[in-house]
Amino acid sequence: MKECNKSMHGFSKINHVKTKKDMTVNELITQMSKSGVMGGGKIAESVDILEEMITNKDCKLFMGLAGAMVPGGMKQIIIDMLNAGQIDVFVTTGANLTHDLIEALGYNHYKGHANVDDKELNKKKINRIYDTFMHNDVYTGLEAFCKKTFDTFPKKELNITEFLWLLGDNVDCENSILKVCAKKRIPIFCPALSDSGIGLQVWSYILENKLKILAFEDMKEIIDIAWTAKKIGVFYIGGGVPKNYIQQSIQFSPHSAEYGVQITTDRPDAGGSSGAQLNEGISWGKLASKAKYSNITCDATIALPLISAALKERLE
């Protein structure tokens, strides 16, 4: 039987993914690129875009990190990117920073089960994050650390970035997002800091002590970075406040983002920022009309390790 080689003019043929023993992650991503369609094609496309974004010395990379990424085992990937100088501006949730700090204090997250009696977990003082478990006693250590650390802070007004740098300076563990951002003075923003365990500790402390955090001062800082950047690239893991905080900062700068990668499981048709595809931002002036971008609909704990491993092969 003769092989059918009929082609469609103007279209690229889909080459089927070939796997082999001992292939590297980047080799797998290259195979996914040859297929070039659906989720695999989007992940492969995102690696190309991020590689160009990171290697372009004129480009400032803004990362927005939402979702349970530290309890989900993604902390080291973020730390590696921060240490490698690949992230110029880091925006995340108070929850991720709280879980990062909890681990920096010597506590751990544990593998559990989603199909479990939550009433029994409550009796045992175990908190559940889908199938990740954490003992509630961690908050005793968190409270003691925060009170002791806050006592050493200068008695002056601080914006959130300054506050987080001071917090990171006092963390002994080097393998911490807070510690790395503080040590390298990477601009770190957490606009919804009050919505977290750390935020609760700040609120509790300021009831009896002088500690003033200026929640709106950081907006000037992030807009200044976007305003002065020659080129802008965005990398969103999840959506929520971190994504929108970056998006609105870019909207008020002279340059729209020229690169963009987004990993989300949210749907766009509900109208929320978390599910909005990057190209929607073109209508707002947040993404350039000729930008290189990729929208990945996938669990970040699947897509991010693949992207990270492939980038390490290419960049290192």
C-alpha positions in Angstrom: 0.0 0.0 0.0 1.4 3.4 -1.0 1.9 6.0 1.7 -0.5 8.9 1.4 1.5 12.1 1.0 -1.2 14.5 0.0 -0.5 18.0 1.5 -2.5 21.1 2.1 -0.9 24.2 0.7 0.0 26.8 3.2 -0.2 24.5 6.2 2.5 22.7 8.2 2.2 19.0 8.6 1.8 17.6 12.1 4.8 15.3 12.9 3.9 12.7 15.5 5.8 12.8 18.8 8.5 10.2 19.1 9.8 9.2 22.5 12.9 7.2 23.2 14.9 5.8 26.1 17.0 8.3 28.0 15.7 11.3 26.0 16.1 14.6 27.8 13.2 16.9 28.7 14.3 19.4 26.1 14.3 16.6 23.5 10.8 15.8 24.5 9.8 19.4 24.3 11.3 19.6 20.8 9.2 16.6 19.8 6.1 18.3 21.2 7.1 21.3 19.1 7.2 19.2 15.9 3.6 18.2 16.7 2.9 21.8 17.5 -0.7 21.5 18.4 -3.0 21.4 21.5 -1.5 21.5 25.0 1.8 19.9 24.0 2.3 22.5 21.3 1.5 25.3 23.6 4.1 24.1 26.2 6.7 23.8 23.5 5.9 27.2 22.2 6.1 28.7 25.7 9.7 27.4 26.1 10.8 29.2 22.9 9.1 32.4 24.1 10.6 32.3 27.6 14.1 31.5 26.2 13.9 34.6 24.0 12.4 36.6 26.9 15.2 35.6 29.3 18.1 36.0 26.8 17.0 39.4 25.6 19.0 41.7 27.8 16.7 44.6 27.1 13.7 42.7 28.4 12.4 42.9 32.0 10.6 39.7 33.0 7.7 40.2 35.3 6.5 37.0 37.0 3.1 36.6 38.6 2.8 33.6 40.9 -0.7 32.6 42.2 -2.1 29.3 43.4 -0.8 26.8 45.9 2.6 26.6 44.3 4.7 26.1 47.5 2.4 23.4 48.9 2.4 22.0 45.4 6.1 21.4 45.3 7.1 24.2 42.9 9.2 26.4 45.3 12.6 25.2 44.1 11.8 26.0 40.5 11.0 29.6 41.5 14.1 29.9 43.6 16.3 28.6 40.8 14.9 31.2 38.4 15.4 33.9 41.0 19.0 32.8 41.7 19.7 32.6 37.9 18.6 36.2 37.5 15.8 35.3 35.2 13.1 37.1 37.1 13.4 40.9 37.3 10.1 41.6 39.1 8.3 39.0 41.3 4.7 39.4 42.3 3.0 36.7 44.4 0.3 36.0 47.0 0.7 36.3 50.7 -0.2 32.6 50.9 2.8 31.5 48.8 5.1 33.7 50.9 3.6 32.3 54.1 4.2 28.7 53.1 7.7 29.6 51.9 8.4 31.1 55.3 6.9 28.1 57.1 9.3 25.8 55.3 12.2 28.2 55.9 11.5 27.9 59.7 12.0 24.1 59.4 8.4 22.9 59.0 7.2 20.8 56.0 4.2 20.0 53.8 3.2 16.4 53.5 1.6 14.1 50.9 -2.0 13.4 51.9 -5.3 12.5 50.2 -8.1 14.5 48.8 -10.7 11.8 49.7 -10.4 12.0 53.4 -12.7 12.9 56.4 -11.9 16.6 57.0 -13.6 16.4 60.4 -11.0 13.9 61.5 -8.2 16.1 60.1 -9.6 19.0 62.1 -9.5 17.0 65.3 -5.9 16.1 64.6 -5.1 19.8 63.8 -4.1 19.0 60.2 -4.9 21.5 57.5 -5.6 20.2 54.0 -4.7 21.9 50.7 -6.3 19.5 48.3 -4.0 16.5 48.8 -1.3 18.4 50.6 -1.3 18.3 54.5 0.2 20.7 56.9 0.0 20.6 60.7 -1.6 23.6 62.3 1.2 23.9 64.8 3.3 25.6 62.2 1.5 28.8 63.0 2.9 28.8 66.6 6.4 28.9 65.1 5.3 31.5 62.6 3.9 33.7 65.2 7.0 33.5 67.4 9.3 34.2 64.5 7.3 37.2 63.3 7.0 38.8 66.7 10.7 38.4 67.4 11.6 39.7 63.9 9.1 42.6 63.8 10.7 43.9 67.1 13.9 44.5 65.2 12.4 46.5 62.4 13.1 50.2 62.1 10.4 52.4 63.6 9.5 54.0 60.3 7.0 53.6 57.5 7.7 50.7 55.1 6.2 49.8 51.8 5.5 46.1 51.3 8.6 45.4 49.3 10.8 46.9 52.0 8.9 44.9 54.6 9.4 41.7 52.7 13.1 42.3 52.2 13.5 42.9 55.9 11.6 39.7 56.6 13.8 37.8 54.2 17.0 39.3 55.7 16.0 37.7 59.0 15.4 34.2 57.5 18.3 31.9 58.2 17.4 29.3 55.5 19.0 30.1 52.1 16.5 28.0 50.3 13.7 30.4 50.6 11.9 32.7 48.1 11.9 35.5 50.7 15.6 35.0 51.5 16.7 35.0 47.8 14.6 38.1 46.9 16.0 39.9 50.0 19.6 38.8 49.4 19.5 39.8 45.7 17.2 42.8 46.3 14.8 41.5 43.6 11.7 43.7 43.6 9.1 41.5 45.3 5.5 42.7 45.5 2.6 41.2 47.4 -0.4 43.6 47.0 -2.7 41.3 49.0 -0.3 40.6 51.8 -3.1 41.1 54.4 -4.8 38.0 52.9 -2.4 35.5 54.4 -0.8 34.1 57.5 1.9 36.7 57.4 -0.7 39.4 57.1 -2.5 38.1 60.2 0.8 38.3 62.1 1.3 41.9 61.0 -2.2 42.8 62.0 -1.8 41.1 65.4 1.5 42.9 66.0 0.4 46.4 65.1 -2.5 46.2 67.7 0.1 46.8 70.4 3.3 47.9 68.6 4.4 50.6 66.1 4.7 49.0 62.7 3.3 50.9 59.7 3.0 49.2 56.3 2.1 51.5 53.4 0.0 49.2 51.1 -0.2 51.6 48.2 3.4 52.9 48.0 4.5 49.8 46.0 2.3 50.8 43.0 4.7 53.6 42.2 7.7 51.3 42.3 6.3 48.7 39.9 5.0 51.3 37.5 8.4 52.9 37.5 10.0 49.6 36.6 7.5 49.0 33.8 7.8 52.7 32.6 11.6 52.6 32.3 11.9 49.1 30.8 13.0 48.9 27.1 11.0 45.7 26.6 8.6 43.8 28.9 7.9 40.1 29.2 5.3 38.5 31.5 5.1 35.0 32.9 1.9 34.2 34.8 1.4 31.1 36.8 -2.2 31.2 37.8 -3.9 34.6 37.8 -5.6 36.5 40.5 -4.1 39.6 42.1 -0.5 39.0 41.0 -1.4 38.9 37.4 -3.7 41.9 37.5 -1.2 43.9 39.5 1.4 43.4 36.7 -1.2 44.0 34.0 -2.4 47.3 35.3 1.2 48.5 35.8 2.0 47.7 32.2 -1.2 49.4 31.1 0.1 52.7 32.5 3.6 52.4 31.0 4.6 53.5 27.5 5.4 49.9 26.4 3.0 47.0 26.2 4.4 43.5 26.9 6.2 42.0 23.9 6.4 38.5 25.3 3.9 36.6 27.4 3.4 33.1 28.8 0.5 32.1 31.0 -0.3 28.8 32.7 -3.9 28.6 34.1 -6.7 26.1 34.5 -9.4 28.8 34.6 -11.8 29.4 31.7 -11.9 32.7 29.8 -15.6 32.8 29.2 -16.4 33.7 32.9 -14.7 37.1 32.4 -12.2 36.8 35.3 -8.6 37.9 35.0 -7.3 34.5 36.0 -8.9 32.8 32.9 -8.4 35.7 30.5 -6.2 34.8 27.6 -3.1 37.0 27.1 -4.4 38.3 23.7 -7.4 39.8 25.5 -4.8 42.2 27.0 -4.2 43.7 23.5 -7.5 45.5 23.7 -6.3 47.1 27.0 -2.8 48.0 25.7 -1.3 45.5 28.1 0.0 43.2 25.4 1.6 44.5 22.1 -0.4 43.6 19.0 2.6 41.8 17.5 3.7 40.2 20.8 4.9 36.6 21.0 2.7 34.8 23.5 1.4 31.4 24.6 -1.8 30.5 26.6 -1.4 27.2 28.3 -4.4 25.5 29.9 -2.8 23.1 32.3 -2.1 22.3 35.9 1.0 24.4 36.7 2.5 21.5 38.6 2.7 19.6 35.3 3.6 22.4 32.9 6.1 24.4 35.0 8.5 21.5 35.7 8.6 20.6 32.0 9.2 24.2 31.0 11.8 24.7 33.7 13.8 21.6 32.8 13.8 22.4 29.1 15.0 26.0 29.8 17.8 24.8 32.0 19.1 22.6 29.2 19.0 25.4 26.7 20.3 28.2 28.9 22.9 26.4 31.1 
